[in-house]
Amino acid sequence: MLQGARRLKVSFVEDAYFDPYVLSRKVMPIRPFIGSLPYAFPAAAFENGLVSMPWFDLLDELAEIICDPEWERARDVEFLQNALYLEIGANAVSEEDRDDAV
């Protein structure tokens, strides 16, 4: 666990999205980190999981995170989504964007 990002309740969902953000800021960006691992990591599956995550389902989980003030803004679901998407080169698409594309 990275220091400064301690939680009262540990949840896989929180770990899967909050911790990569902290990792990408404190250690190194996500893709170089994955590339540095000494084993095969399913990077495409990880990125697909980020993109297909029902982000607003995380609101309650993120609200329970107790963290260092440095990481506080990552408790905001929209900020967290945009930051992680930027890490993997993805873009969030809103319902309005989908309607305009049709």
Residue, then its C-alpha position, 0 to 999 in steps of 0.5 A: m500500500l502506498q503511504g498517504a492513501r490509507r483507508l478505513k475499509v479496503s475494497f477491490v473497487e477502490d484499489a482498482y481505481f484510486d491506487p493506480y492514480v496514486l501510483s501514476r503520480k508517486v512512482m511512474p505513469i501506468r503504462p511504463f510501470i506495467g512495462s517494467l513489471p518482471y511478469a506478463f501483465p494483462a495491460a489491455a484487459f486493465e485498460n478495457g476495465l478502466v474504459s468500461m467501468p461504471w464510474f459513477d457507481l464509485l461515488d460512495e466507495l470513493a467518499e469513504i477513502i481517507c487519504d493524505p490531502e495530496w490525493e484528496r482530489a482523486r476522491d472526485v469520480e470525474f477527476l479520477q476518471n479523466a486522470l486515468y483515461l489520460e494515462i492510457g490515452a482514452n477519452a470520456v464520452s458523454e451521452e451528449d457526445r454519443d447523441d451528436a455522433v448519431 
